[in-house]
């Protein structure tokens, strides 16, 4: 039977970007490990979150998550830093201008060994999300809650999460999050935020077969084509329900 880390107050923000999600997690009172490969964004986070870092509430890991430890080429998208990626096809979308840099690589197992297994792991790593999910499948202890940003591989993501032992699934429309205020913290979500997490997400948790049907009727058809308008984008959330 899979084992899960529950209620331990630790969150992984894999794909920190501008730090808006990390900001929310800190306001909730959690300890955060935030991974980001773009050095400029890491520098911004070091200034923005200097008190939290000094107090030990936040660890910013300047690295890319990948198949193995070492170094690799990372493409910083100069037009839209949300698209920066190890994957050239991902980073160079719409003929975007990119700058290649060399970054340190870590695996999910490396992060778990060094920082502990979080109760929630946000995965938004632009083109290598399936690699992270595959590593999660081999973890001896897994987070109680996981989210991954939807893309054309959403059906594969859900299948892997089901194989990991997650028993509840939800969709969260990120485009509907902007401007909402979290009643527990008074935090107003900026545009692009991932929003609430775990049991704070509205709606019932769906079993995997029902989630697949719901996703296929709401987000993408079985060939991966979008059904929802381009103004909507989604996170797939999974939970190990007790």
Phi, psi and omega in degrees: 000136178294149177249145185229142175276121185238138168053038181261001175078007182251133178236140169256127174251090183271102189104061186296322185053238185278357175090006182295323177290317177303319179303314180296316181297322177294320179295332176287349179095013182270157169273137189233136166248115186246122182257133179207132182270338182281114185297327180295321179289326176295320178295319178298319180294322180300325178280314184298320187249026184307315179297317180295323178293316181297326181275358178082012179276338183226134171240119176264121181256111178275094182192166172253142175273135189208185184292332182207162177286162180134223177225155176206170176276134178237134182259113176274117179284120184276348179262328182210101187293347175292340183265359179302140189196159167290327184280114181300323180297328179283312186291328187262022178305146178056033179056038181294150174280134183227153174239126180274131175229164175259130182230157173288146177247144173227161173253167177297322178298322177301314182293318178298317182294323185275322190245349185097167179269123181283164173277341177221136178232116174269126181244113178211074191241029165046079171097348179238020182299321181295326177299318179295317179296322178296322177292322177300323181299333182264359181286136179293321176237134185241157175296149177295324181233142178221144169228151178218138181289135180294145167208193184295350179261020185304320179297321178294320179301312182295322179297319179293318179296322176297317179294334177289343181108007178285136189245353179228141184225146174217154169256139175233119179281105182296331181292340180269357184278323187304131177090346177285150180247131178282120185295334183287328186241343187078007181285129174261125185286122173290164175302138180091358180289153175282334176086202184294169185219162174055227185286353178278352179282132182295152175098170181273147171286132181260142170294160186307310182300321180291323178296318179300316179295318179297315179298316182293338179263349188244317192249305184217148173281179186294344177268000178091005179282140181293137172257326182282155176299156180297341179285349178254141170215152197233151165249140173263121179253143178227147182223144171266092185287134181289000000 
